[in-house]
Amino acid sequence: MKISVIIPFFNLEDYLDKCLRSVVNQTLDSSEYEIIVINDCSTDDSCKVVKQYMTREQNIVLLHTAKCLGPGNARNIGLDSAKGEFIFFLDGDDYIAETALESLYVTAMSKNSDVVSFNYTLVEKGRDLSKGGRTDFDKIIANNSDLIKSFLEMEIDGSVIYSFTKRELIEDNNIRFPSGIRFHEDCEFIFMIYYFSRNLTVFDKVLYYKLHRSTSIMNNLTNDHIYGSLSTWIRLYSFLEEGIESFQAYYPSFLRGYIGIVANMLKRNMAFNSDTDSRDDIYRYIYNLLLQGKVFEGIEPPSQSIKDKITKKFFTTFSSSLLPQQAREKFEEYVQCLEKSNSEFITTRRTYKSLLRDL
């Protein structure tokens, strides 16, 4: 078996037909790949759509979760069942080009690749928006050390759906999606893929069609979003700190990415939560997670870029004895003044390296 296509789904009856049609109509012979579809406790007619395809196609396997687990844990079930040389992750509301599997397999075999990174485009109501797409290919093919630094600095796409990965790499390094994470579950998995891979290849062709939705997680913010993002970064911190003698060389990059994540969440909280009580709750939740993560324990957070300043102001303001409402007002006033002053400037990697002398 050359390829295992893993497709988790939850209540996607309106999208699965197009998704599955794109996978069964590949130029690669159907005997050379399997389609593992994982039902994450759907309550609609998604399973009926899958079963209709199973009456016609011999290479589809339908699995079920015992309870609703989220896409990461559903993918783990697919991985446990997979038999292919390579793994291709596909979301149930997206679809792929008809040459996707064949071209990726041929490329991987000819280049002896652990991972082949490919391109995508956004679609809306069946119409190619001709936007989206990856801009990180130059960083992916850099040496492993620079690749890891770029990933930590959030300069590399953290999605698993645009990478074609050798299953042996995943199994030999016991790589799985983290349990208990419902959002941003890709990040840790793809980081481990990049970290352990030794031969990455870029195939700069659009093979994946990603559905563009107005309900994107970028347009809202919940405790689950926050926990998924921050807890992932803390696990990466622990992994690097415990397993790498040269961790200090990666720390500036980690700090830059971590602070950027926090600042983005803080700004999204201001933008999307009009209710002040809800904003207060989110701020307290972020602050408590920062304390638990202990990244800023014993150090003074840097104050170089605008994201540095936002995160530092938040941490120091909410560390004070101010009441939650007072802390929010003081912090948000600072952010608004900072943005109005147009004071942002780019923080270079060299600047972050110099922070090591001060921390």
Summary of the structure (lengths in Angstrom):
residues: 359
radius of gyration: 21.7
end to end distance: 51.4
largest distance: 66.1
contacts: 1121
relative contact order: 0.10
helix: 50%
strand: 15%
